Amino acid sequence: MSGIYEEFGVTPGINARGNQTLLGGSTPPPEIQDAMDEAMNSGYVVFEELLRKTGDFIANTLGTEQAFVTSGAAAAISLGTAAALAGNDREKMSKIPDTSSFDRNELVFQKGQDYTYKRCFTLAGAKLVEIGREDGCTVEEMEAAIGPKTAGIAFYESGLWGDEWVSIEQARALADKHGIRLIVDAAGQIYPLDQFTKTAQIADVAAFGAKYIGSPHSTGICTGKAEFVESAFLQNFIGYEMAGQQGLPRPYGRPYKTDRGEVIGVAAALKRWFSMDHEERLAVEEAKRTGFHRGLNDVPGISVDIPNTPQLGPNTTVFIHFDADKLGFDGNEVIKRLEKGTPPIWTRTHDGGKSIGIGVQMLTDEQVETVIQRIKAIVE
């Protein structure tokens, strides 16, 4: 029977990559989808009240001063940066992203922490000043880069930085010493829970991706110190409308729109995330990884590696290595063949094609078995 995707000519498949944007990010659990559906079918609300009341719940849960739901972590980064640049100055808010007249419009950023989403710190008009080296950055190097144009520190928190980098705690101390802001991209820092709350509490503004906790792909959280989260709030999409109604200059954040179902989805997902049994959750994911090991590790030309590291962030991955000398092809070819099959299976390589990484958290048990059998059919 044809489904809704096929009706519009779209081919659905199996997501073996994890919470990836290019595949739609997340599938809310049934209870979260039910909460969203109820919100959308229970009438309309004053959106400011919805954002502020759910924001109160989010802030209380994370131990921060203020919070609100955004249209993804990138929106929270951009709005948080806008808050660092404009503060409570309405005239400055109306000029963003043109910050050429601002006294301070620069953010220092550790050069070696270069990553895909650093551009999000610049969307509100901030200029990134990269400091340090490819293999690290010292506190002294960061402090030397802080000057009269510095508005804050842009920090990418992976939870994995070693001693060769300025830590988030050291960045906090430098921000306090120089009276500048600490804006943190913590998109995936949702587990362990103490990592989640610690990161939220240490930043002036922290951005999280709510898709990782079971909310829709298009949602995020902006949280931190009240002064700056409020500035971010006033610059978001309803801030644009409210300013117009009040005869004030409009801020830039109109594109960062969420709907009422999404806002409820984030609040409901966060409530679930902080009340669920994570040991049980991880045991389910471990059973999926073990399933790949059991199903594929004895196949000639294949070996399966289950990383023996503590769970950090959202990803639960198993790596499947392919011996190109024995098989005549590597993981890149396996990826291509999986994608061309019916249904397509999307996975990816982390090492140039020697292996593929399977993000098991988005797979059902049935899909795990499907992926195993399809890989076997390719290599046997």
TORNU-86534 format. One line per field, with one value per residue (C-alpha): x, y, z. Coordinates in steps of 0.2 Angstrom, whole numbers, plus 5000, padded with zeros to 4 digits. Layout:
REM residues N
u	X,...
v	Y,...
w	Z,...
This chain:
REM residues 380
u	5000,5007,5011,5011,5029,5026,5011,5022,5036,5048,5057,5057,5071,5081,5091,5107,5116,5108,5101,5107,5099,5100,5089,5076,5085,5073,5057,5047,5042,5023,5020,5029,5019,5003,5007,5011,4995,4985,4993,4989,4971,4967,4965,4976,4987,4996,5013,5023,5014,5018,5036,5038,5029,5037,5054,5051,5049,5065,5075,5069,5074,5091,5095,5097,5089,5079,5076,5065,5062,5070,5069,5085,5101,5108,5094,5099,5117,5113,5100,5113,5126,5114,5111,5130,5131,5116,5112,5096,5099,5084,5093,5107,5094,5087,5104,5109,5117,5125,5137,5149,5144,5145,5159,5161,5157,5171,5170,5186,5186,5199,5206,5209,5191,5186,5169,5155,5143,5155,5147,5131,5141,5142,5124,5120,5135,5149,5166,5176,5194,5202,5216,5228,5235,5228,5233,5227,5225,5231,5222,5236,5233,5215,5217,5229,5216,5203,5203,5192,5182,5179,5160,5162,5170,5162,5164,5160,5157,5160,5163,5179,5192,5208,5221,5228,5212,5205,5191,5174,5177,5193,5183,5170,5183,5191,5173,5170,5187,5185,5167,5162,5150,5152,5141,5141,5136,5131,5120,5123,5127,5111,5119,5125,5112,5125,5134,5118,5115,5133,5135,5118,5122,5140,5136,5129,5119,5119,5112,5105,5097,5081,5080,5092,5080,5066,5058,5056,5071,5067,5068,5081,5084,5091,5095,5107,5108,5092,5099,5105,5092,5079,5089,5089,5070,5066,5076,5067,5052,5039,5050,5049,5030,5029,5041,5031,5015,5024,5031,5049,5062,5061,5075,5081,5075,5058,5064,5067,5049,5042,5024,5015,5016,5035,5036,5026,5036,5052,5045,5037,5053,5064,5052,5053,5072,5074,5062,5067,5078,5094,5102,5087,5088,5107,5104,5092,5105,5118,5107,5106,5125,5127,5115,5127,5142,5133,5126,5141,5158,5160,5157,5174,5181,5171,5175,5163,5169,5158,5167,5170,5168,5155,5140,5142,5130,5116,5126,5127,5137,5144,5158,5159,5176,5178,5194,5196,5210,5198,5182,5188,5179,5178,5165,5162,5155,5145,5137,5133,5125,5115,5108,5103,5094,5075,5072,5087,5098,5108,5124,5141,5160,5171,5188,5188,5179,5188,5173,5155,5147,5130,5120,5109,5098,5086,5084,5071,5075,5068,5078,5094,5091,5087,5103,5113,5105,5108,5126,5128,5120,5133,5149,5144
v	5000,5017,5029,5047,5049,5039,5050,5064,5055,5053,5037,5033,5022,5016,5029,5020,5036,5043,5060,5067,5083,5077,5062,5072,5071,5062,5053,5059,5044,5041,5050,5066,5065,5063,5079,5089,5083,5088,5105,5108,5102,5110,5128,5143,5151,5168,5163,5173,5164,5147,5151,5159,5145,5131,5141,5142,5123,5120,5132,5124,5107,5113,5124,5139,5157,5157,5147,5146,5134,5139,5132,5121,5123,5134,5147,5147,5150,5164,5172,5170,5178,5193,5194,5196,5209,5220,5217,5226,5240,5240,5251,5238,5224,5233,5234,5216,5208,5225,5227,5239,5253,5242,5245,5226,5214,5201,5183,5173,5155,5141,5138,5120,5117,5121,5112,5113,5124,5138,5149,5150,5161,5174,5175,5189,5199,5194,5192,5176,5179,5162,5160,5146,5132,5117,5106,5117,5134,5140,5151,5164,5164,5166,5180,5189,5189,5197,5216,5231,5224,5207,5204,5186,5169,5157,5140,5123,5110,5092,5085,5078,5092,5087,5098,5106,5116,5130,5121,5128,5132,5142,5151,5155,5163,5173,5179,5185,5193,5203,5207,5198,5184,5165,5158,5139,5127,5112,5105,5087,5088,5080,5065,5061,5072,5081,5086,5093,5104,5109,5115,5125,5133,5138,5148,5165,5158,5139,5131,5113,5102,5096,5083,5073,5071,5065,5082,5086,5089,5107,5112,5118,5126,5143,5144,5152,5169,5179,5195,5187,5174,5188,5198,5183,5181,5199,5196,5180,5178,5184,5198,5204,5205,5212,5226,5231,5231,5242,5254,5248,5245,5227,5214,5202,5185,5183,5168,5158,5152,5138,5132,5128,5109,5110,5120,5108,5094,5101,5103,5086,5078,5086,5080,5062,5064,5068,5055,5040,5026,5029,5013,5004,5015,5012,4993,4993,5002,4990,4976,4983,4985,4967,4962,4969,4960,4943,4945,4951,4948,4930,4935,4934,4951,4959,4964,4973,4985,4991,5006,5003,5021,5029,5036,5054,5064,5056,5044,5026,5019,5002,5002,4989,4986,4980,4971,4978,4965,4951,4958,4968,4984,4995,5003,5017,5003,4996,5013,5015,4998,5000,5017,5009,4995,4994,5001,5013,5011,5027,5025,5034,5032,5040,5035,5037,5020,5007,5006,5012,5019,5013,5025,5012,5024,5028,5009,4997,4979,4974,4987,4981,4964,4971,4981,4965,4954,4968,4969,4950,4950,4963,4954,4936
w	5000,4995,5010,5012,5006,4990,4986,4984,4975,4990,4994,5013,5020,5035,5045,5051,5053,5069,5073,5056,5049,5031,5036,5046,5063,5075,5077,5093,5104,5104,5120,5114,5097,5107,5117,5102,5093,5109,5109,5091,5093,5110,5103,5101,5114,5117,5111,5123,5138,5130,5127,5144,5154,5145,5147,5166,5166,5155,5166,5182,5175,5170,5185,5174,5176,5160,5144,5129,5114,5098,5080,5083,5091,5077,5081,5099,5095,5083,5095,5110,5100,5096,5115,5118,5104,5109,5127,5131,5118,5107,5094,5092,5091,5076,5067,5068,5058,5053,5068,5060,5072,5088,5100,5102,5089,5090,5097,5101,5096,5098,5080,5083,5088,5070,5066,5054,5063,5069,5056,5067,5079,5064,5058,5070,5064,5075,5069,5074,5079,5079,5092,5097,5086,5077,5091,5106,5114,5131,5143,5140,5121,5124,5136,5125,5111,5121,5116,5116,5102,5110,5115,5120,5119,5106,5113,5105,5120,5114,5131,5124,5124,5133,5143,5128,5126,5136,5145,5147,5166,5161,5147,5160,5172,5157,5152,5170,5172,5156,5158,5141,5137,5135,5122,5121,5107,5117,5104,5109,5127,5133,5142,5155,5164,5175,5159,5152,5167,5171,5153,5154,5170,5166,5150,5148,5134,5130,5114,5114,5100,5107,5093,5103,5118,5107,5102,5083,5072,5071,5089,5101,5118,5122,5141,5153,5162,5163,5156,5140,5137,5139,5126,5115,5118,5113,5097,5091,5080,5092,5098,5080,5081,5099,5094,5080,5090,5103,5090,5094,5081,5075,5079,5066,5072,5062,5053,5069,5070,5080,5081,5097,5095,5094,5109,5119,5111,5118,5136,5136,5129,5142,5156,5149,5147,5165,5172,5161,5166,5156,5161,5153,5138,5135,5138,5123,5112,5118,5113,5095,5095,5101,5087,5074,5082,5083,5065,5056,5066,5059,5041,5031,5027,5041,5059,5071,5084,5099,5107,5126,5131,5143,5134,5130,5121,5110,5098,5101,5087,5081,5068,5055,5046,5029,5023,5005,5001,5005,4998,4983,4989,5005,5015,5003,4991,5004,5008,4990,4988,5004,4998,4981,4988,4993,5005,5004,5020,5024,5034,5033,5035,5048,5042,5023,5019,5029,5040,5042,5058,5062,5074,5082,5092,5077,5072,5078,5081,5065,5056,5064,5057,5040,5039,5045,5031,5018,5022,5022,5005,4998,5005,5003
